[in-house]
Amino acid sequence: MNILTTRATLAALSMLTLVSLMAPSWAQQQMAPAATAPSAPVAQQAAPAAPQPPAEAATPAQSPSAAAPAASQGTQDVSAAPADGEGKTQKSATIAGLKELSPWVMFWNADIVVKAVMIGLAFASLVTWTVFIAKMIELAVVQRKLRGALAKISDVRSLAEAQFALGAKGSVLSALIAAAMREGRLSAGISSDAGIKERAASSFAEIVRAEGRRIRIGMGLLATIGATSPFVGLFGTVWGIMNSFIGISKSQTTNLAVVAPGIAEALLATAIGLVAAIPAVIIYNHFSRVTKGYLELVSRASGAAARLLSRDLDRTHGSMSSGAHSRAAAE
């Protein structure tokens, strides 16, 4: 009996020992699904009030699954950071490239044909302003001189007095007075006053036309610049845009930093063409009005010379007729 009791006691102790060894592993297997379930946050919130050993047992089971999303998230953040940095770098490079597109930089970076067009248009603009300054001075001087000459001969009675009053000043009125006196001298002995006046009027018309041609010198150049500069600038723009598209096809990119400089250089040619054309047209129209006013003064001078010639002819024929009458009375 003692032997049987001893054997039964040893068997019971072995069973208890086996059960006690198997209990922790069974608890771990039961807690692993609970850690991955959707209700895990609620258990974790209630965990501080409960004893911690089961939670400590669950921690090794949770760490692999929780570490994987954290690692993937960290990888995404690391991969996203260089992408953002690269985008910012490209954007800053693009902005810096666009800020460098000044007219001077665009001119030096332009194609040789576009550059030649720009230089030609700049020279045309320089010619326009040179003609403007020169013609303004010339028209102001000749108008002042002609008005003064007309004021001096307003009270004279003959061509000789007019020539003496004008002196040696080289105004168009002096040329008209000289032409009238030359025709009167060449027509001495001719009794037909109509023929003398007709020939003098022909000489006056030639002088007026010559003065009109002289005063219009440079205006044809203004008209040419105003009419052709926009088209010359457009030619430079077309050429520059064509080269830009060729560069795009070679680089196989449509990035703004690559496309913008060529197009900006092309458009600069059109801008310079307009800068040359618009002032030329405005200045041409202004000089057309001023020249018309000056030619009206020249016509007045021609009429004044014709009237003086007519007075001289009438005096000459009047003196001749009075002399004839006196001789007839004496006889």
Buried (B, 14 or more C-beta within 10 A) or exposed (E): EEEEEEEEEEEEEEEEEEEEEEEEEEBBEEBBEEBEEEEEEEBEEEEEEEEEEBBEBBEEBBEEEEEEEEEEEEEEEEEEEEEEEEEEEEEEEBEEBEEEBEEEEBBEBBBEBBBBBBEBBBEBBEBBEEBBEEBBEBBEEBBEBBBEBBEBBEEBEBBEBBBEBBEEEEBBBBBBBBBBBEBBEEBEEEEEBEEBBEBBBEBBEEBBEEBBEEBBEBBEBBBBBBEBBBEBBBBBBBBBBBBBEEBBEEEEEEEEBBBBBBBBBBBBBBBBBBBBBBBBBBBBEBBEEBBEEBBEBBEBBBEBBBEBBBBBBEEBEEEEEEEEEEEEEEE
